[in-house]
Amino acid sequence: MNTTLIIGAGGVGRVVAHKCAMNADVFGKIILASRTKSKCDEIALEIKNVTIETASIDADNTNELIEFIKQVGADIVINVALPYQDLTIMDACIATNTPYLDTANYEHPDEAKFEYKEQWARDDKFKEAGIMGLLGSGFDPGATNVFCAYAQKHYFDEIHYIDILDCNAGDHGYPFATNFNPEINLREVSAKGRYWENGEWIETEPMEIMQVWDYPEVGPKDSYLLYHEEMESLVQNIKGLKRIRFFMTFGQSYLKHMEVLQNVGMLGIEPVEHQGQKIIPIEFLKTLLPDPASLGPRTKGKTNIGIVAEGLKDGVKKKIYIYQVKDHEECYKEVLSQGVSYTTGVPAMIGAKLMLEEIWSGTGVFNMEQLDPDPFMEEMNKQGLPWKVKELEV
Ligand code: NDP
């Protein structure tokens, strides 16, 4: 029987724990460990069909992780803590020869910057340890990379243009809240935009480029160009690519709040002195904002995330749209969580399932598009994330 160790008991951790329990024949014994054990216990209590063991762990501490992974005898570590913990958890997996999976690329806590460099640099060590590391197995990155690989495998000889389109049309009724960890989310959307064209990265001001996209089952939405991490690996792995961009929808109220928070310095990541105490503004803001995990019961509406790929098949131009639509309330009914955590947690579970079943295998670190997309796409249909392909006019 397998032993599955999930690290992180936030919004995504809850979904991963529920979905692993629904696939207990593959995941076997499930251990949920996080900084705050009470959060793990709360999730374990929600899950009725399987007993989830819980533990407290400091995932910033590699030695503590190594001891813990050995103690529980994990066959896989699913890292759904924060991107700051990626490297310590990867190093503990290397030291214990344990397969590793995450959903977001490493971000240095003191720099609002995320990239794969340091995770890719561990490729040799993963190979030496004879283990697989799967990077970015959420929705975006994650399912969007798989959509690109699926388009490349089944629809194109060469893909020239990709737009990744991420729409969350959910309404939680608060004037301002973020759908996942506020610090990570706000750092991402307040950063400069960037896209890749003809071999070069082109930088834009934050929210400088906007297009209106008509999302199936949702309707037209303002969609803003952002930098997003899956582009870093896709530019290397998709044949013939000339341009790739990433767009995310934001409502006017969200943008107004962001602008004000930015202008008054609340998004700052440097410590400031406040009445004799050092505080980091964005961390303090996180304390004030609603906990993303609490949005579940109040969020209504749908998410729609997909990719539009354009290129050539047998010398003829072709354009397709692969997308997935999910209803927030349906997610809550199934796993007590809103759609953003759901659409991240389910692909994390699927990636881990394919690894444990050795349907996805190999040694070293992999981005999602480097693996056969078909079994992942099949699992998405079975595990609550059905997708569609639509041919568009070129
Ligand atoms: P949350 O902030 O809700 O949860 C993070 C969890 O990690 C919390 O339980 C937290 O513990 C725990 N944690 C933080 N630091 C440590 C530590 N040092 N040791 C042990 N546990 C720790 O985040 P989400 O669940 O929303 O997101 C989880 C991950 O998913 C993030 O990396 C995020 O970037 C990624 N993500 C990926 C997406 C994708 O599509 N690829 C989309 C959305 C998110 P505590 O409760 O004590 O704070």
Residues whose N, C-alpha, C, O or C-beta is under 5 A from the ligand:
A	BS01	NDP	G8 A9 G10 G11 V12 G13 S34 R35 T36 K39 I57 D58 A59 D60 V80 A81 L82 P83 T103 A104 G138 F139 D140 P141 G142 F180 N181 I184 V340 T344
